[in-house]
Amino acid sequence: TSQEFLTQLMSKLGGKNPEETGGFQEAPLAYDAIWALALALNKTVGPLKAKGRRLEDFNYNNKDITAEIYRALNTSSFEGVS
C-alpha cells in the first residue's frame, strides 16, 4: 500500500521526513515504474518461449522481443503506490 511504501521510505531515510528530501515526489512514480516493467517482463516469458525465444536473447536490434515487451507493458495493470 502507499502507507507501507512511505513507512519503508522513511525507514531508509533514517526517520527523516521524506518530503524534506530531494526526489520525494518522484519516488512513488519510480517505484511503480519498476514494478510495471517487472510485471511486463514476467508476462513476456510464456509468449517468447512459444516462439523459441528468451528474454536473455534481447538486444536493441531484436524487434520481435521488443514488440513483445511493449505489448506486455500496454496490457499490464496494477494498483501502484502513486
Backbone torsions as a table, in degrees:
resi	resn	phi	psi	omega
1	THR	NA	167.0	179.4
2	SER	-65.2	-34.2	178.3
3	GLN	-66.5	-40.4	177.2
4	GLU	-63.4	-39.3	178.0
5	PHE	-60.7	-48.0	179.9
6	LEU	-62.8	-38.6	178.3
7	THR	-62.7	-45.5	179.0
8	GLN	-66.3	-39.9	179.2
9	LEU	-62.3	-45.4	178.5
10	MET	-62.3	-36.8	177.9
11	SER	-63.0	-43.8	179.4
12	LYS	-66.7	-28.0	-179.6
13	LEU	-88.3	6.5	178.8
14	GLY	70.7	31.8	178.0
15	GLY	86.5	-2.7	178.1
16	LYS	-67.5	152.2	175.7
17	ASN	-68.7	119.0	-177.8
18	PRO	-58.0	-28.8	-178.7
19	GLU	-68.9	-16.1	179.9
20	GLU	-95.5	5.0	179.9
21	THR	-108.9	154.2	177.6
22	GLY	-68.1	141.8	175.3
23	GLY	84.5	4.0	-176.6
24	PHE	-58.9	-44.0	-177.1
25	GLN	-63.1	-29.9	-178.5
26	GLU	-86.9	-18.8	-174.2
27	ALA	-56.7	-48.6	179.3
28	PRO	-63.9	-35.3	178.7
29	LEU	-66.8	-41.9	178.3
30	ALA	-64.7	-42.2	178.4
31	TYR	-58.6	-46.8	179.5
32	ASP	-66.4	-36.4	179.5
33	ALA	-63.8	-40.7	178.7
34	ILE	-64.1	-43.3	177.7
35	TRP	-63.5	-40.9	179.4
36	ALA	-60.6	-44.2	179.1
37	LEU	-66.3	-43.4	179.5
38	ALA	-60.9	-44.5	179.1
39	LEU	-64.1	-40.9	179.5
40	ALA	-66.1	-43.5	178.8
41	LEU	-62.7	-41.1	177.6
42	ASN	-61.6	-36.5	-178.8
43	LYS	-70.5	-19.8	-178.0
44	THR	-86.2	-16.3	-173.6
45	VAL	-57.0	-50.9	-178.8
46	GLY	-61.8	-53.8	179.3
47	PRO	-59.6	-38.1	178.2
48	LEU	-67.8	-40.2	179.2
49	LYS	-61.5	-38.3	178.4
50	ALA	-63.3	-26.0	178.5
51	LYS	-95.0	5.8	-179.0
52	GLY	75.4	25.1	-178.9
53	ARG	-120.6	167.5	176.3
54	ARG	-139.3	156.3	175.5
55	LEU	-59.3	-31.9	-179.9
56	GLU	-63.7	-17.3	179.2
57	ASP	-84.5	-2.5	-176.3
58	PHE	-61.4	138.1	164.3
59	ASN	-149.1	167.8	-173.0
60	TYR	-71.0	-8.5	177.5
61	ASN	-98.3	-7.4	-176.5
62	ASN	-87.7	94.8	-176.2
63	LYS	-68.0	-29.8	-178.2
64	ASP	-65.3	-47.8	179.9
65	ILE	-70.0	-40.5	177.9
66	THR	-58.8	-44.1	179.7
67	ALA	-63.9	-37.9	179.5
68	GLU	-67.0	-41.6	177.2
69	ILE	-64.5	-43.9	178.9
70	TYR	-60.6	-44.5	178.4
71	ARG	-60.7	-44.1	-179.2
72	ALA	-64.0	-40.1	177.2
73	LEU	-62.8	-42.6	-177.5
74	ASN	-71.6	-19.5	-178.8
75	THR	-107.6	5.4	178.5
76	SER	-89.4	148.1	178.6
77	SER	-150.9	136.1	176.7
78	PHE	-160.1	160.2	177.2
79	GLU	-92.1	111.1	-177.2
80	GLY	-92.2	178.3	-179.5
81	VAL	-78.5	-19.4	-179.6
82	SER	-85.6	NA	NA
